[in-house]
């Protein structure tokens, strides 16, 4: 099974091309040798994401993405990536990039977390950035 699902919990002022984003995710996963996966991208309000960050990571901060790997080691990749489109829009403005490019960057960041990359240390961050 190879599936990328995209969910919204409320309407956004900008539309996202789901098909393009799904294809992009598949390319990233295939590049990293994942052929069997079930990944959900879930766009939620920035306050909801902040609350999740606080509950699950004990950090009361706004963030653009958090990811949860839901599979056991022998299984195909299964995970959920929660994203705040509002924060991503602000990032796009701050970095002077298109919204689509920033969504892709943040989604890849979430996927890398699902497949085992961390960003706790400078060395880990550099590995993720390089990837």
Secondary structure, 3 states (H helix, E strand, C coil): CEEEEEEECCCCCCCCCHHHHHHHHHHHHHHCCCCCEEEEEEECCHHHHHHHHHHHHCCCCCCCEEEEECCCCCCCEEEEEEECHHHHHHHHHHHCCCHHHHHHHHHHHHHHHHCCCCCCCHHHHHHHHHC
